[in-house]
């Protein structure tokens, strides 16, 4: 079967983007703005169906601290046997997991520099994302009310003060608040707190609604989407790429027998989240992305008291590692936990129950209708996203954003577009 290129009559290069999550769709948009012909392929039937489906909702430069420090390791060891711990590590050996941990530890030396760089990237991304949403008229329940971190004891607050110095060094406006100020900023909170930090410039929104809205905007610009497509093999001749993909677009009994198809393009961009490691291996590149599972619940605020008493300001409880985002008048997103357990996507109720208990402890809202979710964060050992060219002449990467894909994606998409423009800016002969 000959390879199919959807844009063979175009004078501009045709680029295939693997992945229709927030990173893939923002990348497609940035490339289309430069005039490239773009096709996005994804194994799901719709955009934003994996980690971009129901995350914590925070666009949070204030959460840019990388995890590479000894405190994270000590907490992980202490919590190892506690099923409802904020960080849960499955000690079952695997080369992928332990090689990742080894590289994680080796990057402790880069903790300060990487945190400051992540802050700067997050601040840049914010302006890009807001501009895109305004230009394309995307409604995604955006709330520009800031993010409030609160702490229950002096020890955690003092640690946060040291971190805050790095965040401010990166250009972030963030300041300390007293217990009384915490209650004034978010009156819905019911607990007692030692102190907090407030970042007025941070915000929240529904990542799924934004990504789907941006995918529609991409289609208006000529970007094509192919869903239900799984990459099986990649060839990289000098002048482009050729992909063998399995398509499953049939129904009934024939769905068990996917068809195979060859696709051709001038270049390839890998934005495949936790699947990026497998794709990179097909391309001869090493990309040590590890899937770190997170959980969320969406609390449906079905009555007037719950709507009025649920928080509007986005929150982060440092001791529980739980965040909140208000998504419109009738939804509250609550998310947290980090689980090192391979590619397991199961929703475990012993991980969901702590989120529900936390809501009931801190707010007066009805939690009778709660939708649980889990997703795999694509994390690099140094917690930094990878925007780079691969070994092959026409292969590029924009992946590995970890817990900050929503926060950083608009900036890394622009960075990716610049890298590609440097290597193939004009007509390909």
VMD Tcl script that draws the C-alpha trace (Angstrom):
set ca {
  {0.00 0.00 0.00}
  {1.41 3.41 -0.90}
  {1.85 6.02 1.79}
  {-0.90 8.60 1.97}
  {-0.11 12.30 2.36}
  {-3.11 14.55 2.90}
  {-1.37 17.66 1.56}
  {0.71 16.51 -1.39}
  {-0.36 19.49 -3.52}
  {0.71 22.08 -0.94}
  {3.97 24.02 -1.24}
  {4.31 24.19 2.55}
  {5.64 21.23 4.52}
  {3.18 18.71 5.88}
  {3.70 17.81 9.55}
  {2.08 14.93 11.43}
  {1.55 15.49 15.14}
  {1.10 12.39 17.29}
  {-1.23 13.17 20.18}
  {-4.44 15.20 20.48}
  {-4.07 16.25 24.10}
  {-3.33 19.80 25.22}
  {0.30 19.61 24.05}
  {-0.49 18.15 20.63}
  {-3.35 20.53 19.88}
  {-1.45 23.66 20.99}
  {1.48 22.46 18.87}
  {-0.78 21.99 15.85}
  {-2.20 25.46 16.34}
  {1.24 27.10 16.60}
  {2.43 25.28 13.47}
  {-0.69 26.21 11.51}
  {-0.10 29.87 12.40}
  {3.25 29.62 10.60}
  {1.55 28.20 7.51}
  {2.47 24.54 7.88}
  {-0.01 21.88 6.79}
  {-0.77 19.78 9.86}
  {-2.43 16.45 10.56}
  {-3.00 15.36 14.17}
  {-3.40 11.64 14.85}
  {-4.56 10.08 18.11}
  {-5.64 6.64 19.28}
  {-8.79 8.02 20.91}
  {-11.94 8.99 19.04}
  {-11.88 12.60 20.27}
  {-9.29 15.18 21.41}
  {-8.31 15.49 25.07}
  {-9.42 12.06 26.23}
  {-6.43 11.11 28.42}
  {-4.44 13.34 30.79}
  {-6.14 16.42 29.29}
  {-9.58 15.15 30.27}
  {-10.08 16.02 33.95}
  {-6.93 17.37 35.59}
  {-6.80 19.75 38.56}
  {-7.58 22.75 36.37}
  {-4.86 25.05 37.69}
  {-2.85 27.30 35.37}
  {-0.29 27.56 38.11}
  {3.08 29.24 37.84}
  {3.02 29.04 41.63}
  {3.22 25.24 41.38}
  {6.39 25.32 39.27}
  {8.67 23.89 41.95}
  {10.26 20.73 40.56}
  {10.06 17.66 42.79}
  {13.78 16.86 42.74}
  {14.69 17.29 46.40}
  {15.46 15.02 49.32}
  {12.22 16.00 51.03}
  {10.20 14.36 48.26}
  {12.22 11.15 48.58}
  {11.85 11.02 52.37}
  {8.10 11.59 52.16}
  {7.78 8.89 49.51}
  {9.59 6.38 51.73}
  {7.51 7.33 54.76}
  {4.24 7.02 52.85}
  {5.12 3.81 50.99}
  {2.85 1.54 53.07}
  {0.00 4.03 53.43}
  {-2.64 3.43 50.74}
  {-4.16 6.91 50.98}
  {-0.81 8.74 51.02}
  {-0.41 11.83 48.83}
  {2.57 10.13 47.13}
  {2.34 6.35 46.67}
  {5.26 4.32 45.36}
  {4.81 0.72 44.28}
  {8.20 -0.91 45.09}
  {7.70 -3.73 42.58}
  {10.89 -3.63 40.48}
  {10.99 -2.56 36.85}
  {13.94 -1.22 34.89}
  {11.92 1.74 33.63}
  {10.88 2.82 37.12}
  {14.26 2.46 38.81}
  {16.23 4.01 35.95}
  {13.85 6.96 36.16}
  {14.35 7.24 39.93}
  {18.12 7.15 39.48}
  {17.96 10.06 37.05}
  {15.48 11.85 39.33}
  {17.98 11.71 42.20}
  {20.84 12.86 39.99}
  {18.83 15.99 39.12}
  {18.52 17.15 42.73}
  {21.56 19.32 41.98}
  {19.47 21.17 39.36}
  {16.50 21.80 41.65}
  {16.87 25.59 41.95}
  {17.73 26.30 38.31}
  {14.95 24.09 36.97}
  {12.37 25.60 39.32}
  {13.25 29.13 38.24}
  {13.19 28.15 34.55}
  {9.79 26.48 34.96}
  {8.37 29.63 36.57}
  {9.54 31.74 33.66}
  {8.08 29.30 31.15}
  {4.74 29.23 33.01}
  {4.48 33.02 33.01}
  {5.20 33.11 29.28}
  {2.64 30.36 28.61}
  {-0.06 32.28 30.45}
  {0.04 35.20 28.01}
  {0.02 32.88 24.99}
  {-2.94 30.88 26.26}
  {-5.06 33.90 27.13}
  {-4.35 35.42 23.71}
  {-5.38 32.20 21.95}
  {-8.59 31.91 23.97}
  {-9.55 35.51 23.19}
  {-8.64 35.28 19.51}
  {-10.53 32.03 18.96}
  {-13.38 32.82 21.40}
  {-12.90 29.64 23.47}
  {-15.07 29.40 26.58}
  {-13.37 27.12 29.10}
  {-14.65 28.34 32.51}
  {-11.63 30.59 33.01}
  {-11.37 32.12 36.49}
  {-8.69 34.75 37.11}
  {-8.98 34.78 40.89}
  {-5.46 33.67 41.80}
  {-4.25 30.56 43.62}
  {-3.97 30.29 47.40}
  {-1.54 27.84 49.05}
  {-2.21 27.17 52.72}
  {-0.13 25.40 55.36}
  {-1.11 23.77 58.65}
  {2.13 24.12 60.62}
  {5.24 26.24 60.88}
  {7.59 23.60 59.46}
  {5.74 23.32 56.15}
  {5.25 27.08 56.00}
  {8.97 27.71 56.50}
  {9.77 25.23 53.71}
  {7.30 27.08 51.49}
  {9.05 30.36 52.30}
  {12.31 28.98 50.94}
  {10.54 27.78 47.80}
  {8.83 31.13 47.42}
  {12.20 32.84 47.09}
  {12.88 30.75 43.98}
  {9.44 31.47 42.51}
  {9.90 35.20 43.01}
  {13.37 34.95 41.45}
  {11.64 33.56 38.36}
  {9.48 36.68 38.10}
  {6.34 35.54 39.91}
  {4.29 37.96 42.01}
  {3.52 35.93 45.16}
  {3.18 37.06 48.75}
  {2.63 35.68 52.24}
  {-0.81 35.83 53.86}
  {-1.91 35.40 57.47}
  {-4.66 33.01 58.68}
  {-7.09 35.93 58.75}
  {-6.16 36.93 55.20}
  {-6.63 33.32 54.06}
  {-10.25 33.47 55.23}
  {-10.78 36.84 53.54}
  {-9.37 35.57 50.24}
  {-11.54 32.42 50.33}
  {-14.36 32.61 52.92}
  {-15.54 29.07 52.08}
  {-12.57 27.51 53.91}
  {-13.55 26.10 57.30}
  {-10.26 24.88 58.83}
  {-7.51 26.47 60.91}
  {-4.27 27.28 59.14}
  {-0.82 28.48 60.13}
  {-0.32 30.70 57.09}
  {-0.27 30.78 53.32}
  {0.99 32.24 50.06}
  {-1.20 33.88 47.43}
  {-0.48 34.25 43.71}
  {-3.01 36.72 42.27}
  {-1.88 36.30 38.64}
  {-2.56 32.55 38.46}
  {-5.87 31.18 37.25}
  {-7.94 28.06 36.54}
  {-9.96 26.56 33.71}
  {-11.34 23.40 32.19}
  {-8.51 21.82 30.19}
  {-10.89 19.50 28.33}
  {-13.15 22.33 27.15}
  {-10.15 24.43 26.10}
  {-8.48 21.63 24.17}
  {-11.68 20.65 22.38}
  {-12.36 24.30 21.56}
  {-8.84 24.78 20.25}
  {-9.13 21.64 18.13}
  {-12.19 23.20 16.45}
  {-10.19 26.39 15.88}
  {-7.39 24.31 14.35}
  {-9.83 22.68 11.96}
  {-11.01 26.11 10.86}
  {-7.37 26.83 9.99}
  {-7.10 23.67 7.90}
  {-5.58 21.29 10.43}
  {-6.85 17.72 9.93}
  {-7.54 15.27 12.74}
  {-7.41 11.50 12.41}
  {-8.80 9.67 15.42}
  {-8.78 5.98 16.34}
  {-5.24 5.66 14.94}
  {-2.36 3.84 16.67}
  {1.25 4.19 15.48}
  {2.89 0.80 14.90}
  {6.02 1.62 12.92}
  {7.95 4.67 11.73}
  {10.48 5.05 8.94}
  {12.58 8.17 8.55}
  {13.97 8.66 5.06}
  {16.14 11.73 4.57}
  {13.31 13.84 3.15}
  {10.45 12.99 5.51}
  {8.69 10.34 7.58}
  {6.48 7.34 6.84}
  {4.18 5.88 9.47}
  {2.38 2.56 9.58}
  {-0.74 2.98 11.67}
  {-3.56 0.71 12.76}
  {-7.01 2.19 12.30}
  {-10.12 0.95 14.07}
  {-12.99 2.77 12.45}
  {-15.34 -0.17 12.01}
  {-18.17 -1.33 14.23}
  {-19.44 -4.67 15.45}
  {-17.44 -7.87 15.00}
  {-15.03 -6.33 12.47}
  {-13.72 -3.88 15.13}
  {-11.48 -6.65 16.45}
  {-9.53 -6.62 13.16}
  {-8.02 -3.15 12.70}
  {-6.90 -2.08 9.25}
  {-3.39 -0.86 8.58}
  {-2.51 2.24 6.64}
  {0.67 4.07 5.61}
  {0.92 7.82 6.12}
  {3.62 10.11 4.75}
  {4.67 13.60 5.77}
  {7.61 15.96 5.63}
  {8.10 15.92 9.41}
  {6.82 14.31 12.60}
  {6.12 15.82 16.04}
  {5.72 13.51 19.04}
  {3.30 14.88 21.65}
  {2.09 11.50 22.85}
  {2.19 12.00 26.61}
  {3.13 8.80 28.43}
  {3.18 7.07 25.03}
  {6.08 9.24 23.90}
  {8.68 6.83 25.29}
  {7.44 4.02 23.03}
  {7.27 6.26 19.96}
  {10.76 7.61 20.68}
  {12.12 4.06 20.86}
  {10.68 3.37 17.38}
  {12.59 6.44 16.18}
  {15.89 5.50 17.82}
  {15.62 8.14 20.55}
  {15.70 7.66 24.33}
  {13.02 9.60 26.15}
  {12.68 8.46 29.76}
  {9.08 9.55 30.35}
  {7.47 7.83 33.33}
  {3.69 7.71 33.94}
  {2.86 9.24 37.33}
  {-0.82 8.70 38.03}
  {-2.99 11.44 39.47}
  {-6.61 11.36 40.55}
  {-9.42 13.89 40.49}
  {-13.05 14.15 41.39}
  {-15.60 16.49 39.87}
  {-18.13 17.49 42.52}
  {-21.42 18.46 40.92}
  {-22.93 21.34 42.86}
  {-26.57 20.47 42.36}
  {-28.16 22.71 44.99}
  {-28.03 26.40 45.78}
  {-26.24 26.05 49.15}
  {-23.45 24.01 47.57}
  {-23.06 26.52 44.74}
  {-22.77 29.41 47.18}
  {-20.52 27.66 49.72}
  {-18.02 26.00 47.35}
  {-14.74 27.92 46.87}
  {-14.17 30.18 43.87}
  {-10.50 30.90 44.55}
  {-8.25 28.02 43.53}
  {-6.59 26.30 46.49}
  {-3.65 24.05 47.27}
  {-3.47 22.26 50.61}
  {0.24 21.54 51.03}
  {-0.09 18.78 53.62}
  {-2.63 16.78 51.60}
  {-1.18 17.74 48.18}
  {-4.73 18.50 47.01}
  {-5.82 21.31 44.66}
  {-9.21 22.76 43.78}
  {-10.60 24.64 40.79}
  {-14.08 26.05 40.35}
  {-15.36 25.17 36.88}
  {-18.38 27.37 36.36}
  {-21.29 27.76 38.73}
  {-22.03 24.08 39.25}
  {-18.73 22.12 39.25}
  {-15.81 21.89 41.66}
  {-12.72 20.01 40.53}
  {-10.58 18.49 43.30}
  {-7.35 16.70 42.40}
  {-4.22 15.31 43.94}
  {-1.92 12.39 44.69}
  {1.02 11.00 42.76}
  {1.15 7.25 42.22}
  {4.23 5.50 40.83}
  {2.66 2.31 39.55}
  {3.55 1.95 35.88}
  {0.91 2.30 33.17}
  {-1.94 1.28 35.47}
  {-5.02 3.40 34.71}
  {-7.41 1.85 37.23}
  {-9.46 4.20 39.39}
  {-8.90 3.01 42.95}
  {-11.48 4.06 45.51}
  {-8.88 4.03 48.29}
  {-7.28 6.92 46.37}
  {-10.57 8.67 45.57}
  {-12.04 8.52 49.10}
  {-9.40 10.87 50.59}
  {-10.38 13.53 48.03}
  {-14.05 13.25 49.00}
  {-13.22 13.31 52.72}
  {-11.06 16.38 52.19}
  {-13.95 18.23 50.53}
  {-16.34 17.34 53.36}
  {-13.78 18.44 55.95}
  {-13.03 21.83 54.40}
  {-16.35 22.96 52.88}
  {-20.10 22.72 53.38}
  {-21.06 21.21 50.03}
  {-23.11 18.21 48.98}
  {-20.84 15.40 47.73}
  {-23.62 12.97 46.78}
  {-22.75 13.30 43.05}
  {-19.04 12.93 42.47}
  {-17.35 11.74 39.26}
  {-13.91 10.11 39.80}
  {-11.10 10.10 37.24}
  {-7.45 9.12 36.94}
  {-4.79 10.13 34.44}
  {-1.11 9.47 33.79}
  {1.21 12.48 33.93}
  {4.15 12.17 31.48}
  {7.11 13.03 33.71}
  {10.77 13.36 32.84}
  {13.28 12.66 35.63}
  {14.27 16.34 35.87}
  {10.60 17.46 35.70}
  {11.30 19.59 32.62}
  {9.41 19.28 29.31}
  {11.31 18.13 26.24}
  {11.12 20.44 23.22}
  {13.79 19.22 20.85}
  {14.80 17.69 17.57}
  {15.27 13.92 17.43}
  {18.06 11.94 15.78}
  {16.23 11.65 12.48}
  {16.33 14.76 10.26}
  {12.60 15.47 10.40}
  {11.56 14.26 13.88}
  {10.72 16.61 16.75}
  {9.41 16.30 20.32}
  {7.18 18.35 22.59}
  {6.37 16.15 25.56}
  {7.19 15.22 29.17}
  {5.37 18.13 30.87}
  {4.47 16.12 33.98}
  {1.97 17.83 36.28}
  {2.24 21.15 34.39}
  {1.06 20.28 30.88}
  {-1.93 22.60 31.17}
  {0.26 25.36 32.59}
  {3.19 25.13 30.14}
  {1.73 23.86 26.86}
  {1.06 27.21 25.19}
  {4.71 28.24 25.63}
  {6.29 24.93 24.62}
  {4.13 24.91 21.47}
  {5.63 28.24 20.44}
  {9.12 26.95 21.25}
  {8.50 23.84 19.16}
  {7.31 25.91 16.19}
  {10.54 27.95 16.37}
  {12.69 24.82 16.40}
  {10.88 23.38 13.38}
  {11.06 26.69 11.50}
  {14.82 26.76 12.00}
  {15.16 23.32 10.35}
  {12.52 23.58 7.60}
  {11.32 27.15 7.10}
  {10.49 27.11 3.40}
  {9.16 24.94 0.64}
  {10.53 21.38 0.60}
  {11.75 20.25 -2.83}
}
mol new
graphics top color blue
foreach p $ca { graphics top sphere $p radius 0.5 }
foreach p [lrange $ca 0 end-1] q [lrange $ca 1 end] { graphics top cylinder $p $q radius 0.2 }
display resetview
